[in-house]
Amino acid sequence: MDSRQTRDTEDVRASSQTSPIKDRSDRLLDSALGRCLTSRHFFFSNLTLLKVLLWLVLLGLFVEIEFGLPFFVISLFYWLYQGFRSPAPREPGELSAYSVFNPDCQPLLGSVTAEQLEREMGYISILM
């Protein structure tokens, strides 16, 4: 415990003798932004960052040639398409969340069908 205290006091003395320029640079690294930038746990990868920057540059270009809105709308459709796709291929026998894409339109377990809803509501079809 005593050796730890002496090391701490030596660190404090050494840090007080550093230049003010180094102190300013360490202040940025000690901030929340600095900790986020120096950590290896990013919310997104460098590839994602490059894609976003490329999209922003292209958006600026299309705005400049007055096609910004069509570019944005097409981008929305692309993001919808990418968001609904899984990065891994579907396993054999794995059902889609959308029953129209399953063989024989087979619904997932626990999903409510129109027939089940009609039975639960007590709806009687006029055609029968």
C-alpha positions as CSV (number, residue, x, y, z in Angstrom):
1,M,0.0,0.0,0.0
2,D,2.9,2.4,0.9
3,S,4.7,1.7,-2.4
4,R,1.5,2.4,-4.3
5,Q,1.1,5.8,-2.6
6,T,4.6,6.8,-3.4
7,R,4.1,5.8,-7.0
8,D,0.9,7.9,-7.1
9,T,2.7,10.9,-5.6
10,E,5.6,10.5,-8.1
11,D,3.1,10.4,-11.0
12,V,1.5,13.6,-9.7
13,R,4.9,15.3,-9.5
14,A,5.8,14.1,-13.0
15,S,2.5,15.3,-14.4
16,S,2.9,18.7,-12.8
17,Q,6.2,19.1,-14.6
18,T,4.8,18.4,-18.1
19,S,4.4,21.2,-20.6
20,P,1.0,23.0,-20.9
21,I,0.7,21.9,-24.6
22,K,0.7,18.2,-23.5
23,D,-1.9,18.9,-20.9
24,R,-4.2,20.4,-23.5
25,S,-3.8,17.4,-25.8
26,D,-4.5,15.0,-22.9
27,R,-7.6,16.9,-22.0
28,L,-9.1,16.1,-25.3
29,L,-8.2,12.4,-24.9
30,D,-9.7,12.3,-21.4
31,S,-13.0,13.8,-22.6
32,A,-15.9,11.6,-23.6
33,L,-15.2,12.2,-27.3
34,G,-11.6,11.3,-26.9
35,R,-12.4,8.1,-25.1
36,C,-14.9,7.2,-27.8
37,L,-12.5,7.9,-30.6
38,T,-9.6,5.9,-29.0
39,S,-11.6,2.9,-27.9
40,R,-11.8,-0.1,-30.2
41,H,-15.6,-0.5,-29.7
42,F,-17.2,1.7,-32.3
43,F,-20.9,1.6,-33.0
44,F,-20.1,1.3,-36.7
45,S,-17.1,0.2,-38.7
46,N,-14.8,2.2,-40.9
47,L,-16.5,0.8,-44.0
48,T,-19.9,2.1,-42.8
49,L,-18.4,5.5,-42.1
50,L,-16.9,5.6,-45.6
51,K,-20.3,4.6,-47.1
52,V,-22.1,7.4,-45.2
53,L,-19.4,9.9,-46.4
54,L,-19.7,8.7,-50.0
55,W,-23.5,9.0,-49.7
56,L,-23.2,12.6,-48.4
57,V,-20.8,13.5,-51.2
58,L,-23.2,12.0,-53.8
59,L,-26.2,13.7,-52.2
60,G,-24.3,17.1,-52.5
61,L,-23.5,16.4,-56.1
62,F,-27.1,15.5,-57.0
63,V,-28.4,18.5,-55.1
64,E,-26.0,20.6,-57.2
65,I,-27.4,19.2,-60.4
66,E,-31.0,19.5,-59.0
67,F,-31.7,15.8,-58.6
68,G,-31.3,15.7,-54.8
69,L,-34.9,14.6,-54.1
70,P,-34.9,11.7,-56.6
71,F,-31.5,10.6,-55.2
72,F,-32.8,10.7,-51.7
73,V,-36.0,8.7,-52.5
74,I,-34.0,6.1,-54.4
75,S,-31.7,5.9,-51.4
76,L,-34.7,5.3,-49.1
77,F,-35.8,2.4,-51.3
78,Y,-32.3,1.0,-51.2
79,W,-32.1,1.2,-47.4
80,L,-35.5,-0.5,-47.1
81,Y,-34.2,-3.3,-49.4
82,Q,-31.0,-3.7,-47.4
83,G,-32.8,-3.5,-44.1
84,F,-35.2,-6.3,-44.9
85,R,-32.4,-8.6,-46.1
86,S,-30.3,-10.6,-43.7
87,P,-26.6,-10.6,-44.2
88,A,-26.5,-14.4,-43.9
89,P,-28.4,-16.7,-46.3
90,R,-31.5,-18.3,-44.9
91,E,-31.1,-21.8,-43.5
92,P,-32.9,-24.6,-45.3
93,G,-36.4,-25.0,-43.8
94,E,-36.2,-21.6,-42.1
95,L,-39.4,-19.6,-42.7
96,S,-39.6,-16.0,-43.7
97,A,-41.4,-13.5,-41.4
98,Y,-43.6,-12.7,-44.4
99,S,-45.9,-15.7,-45.1
100,V,-46.2,-14.9,-48.8
101,F,-42.6,-15.9,-49.3
102,N,-43.0,-19.2,-47.5
103,P,-43.9,-22.4,-49.4
104,D,-47.7,-22.7,-49.5
105,C,-47.9,-19.3,-47.8
106,Q,-47.3,-21.1,-44.5
107,P,-47.5,-18.6,-41.6
108,L,-45.2,-18.5,-38.6
109,L,-46.2,-20.1,-35.4
110,G,-48.1,-17.6,-33.2
111,S,-49.1,-15.3,-36.1
112,V,-52.8,-14.3,-36.4
113,T,-54.5,-15.3,-39.6
114,A,-57.7,-13.7,-41.0
115,E,-59.7,-16.9,-40.3
116,Q,-58.6,-17.0,-36.7
117,L,-59.5,-13.4,-36.2
118,E,-62.9,-14.0,-37.7
119,R,-63.5,-17.0,-35.4
120,E,-62.4,-15.0,-32.3
121,M,-64.7,-12.0,-33.2
122,G,-67.7,-14.3,-33.9
123,Y,-67.9,-13.0,-37.4
124,I,-70.2,-15.1,-39.7
125,S,-69.7,-14.8,-43.4
126,I,-72.8,-13.9,-45.4
127,L,-71.6,-16.0,-48.3
128,M,-71.9,-19.3,-46.4
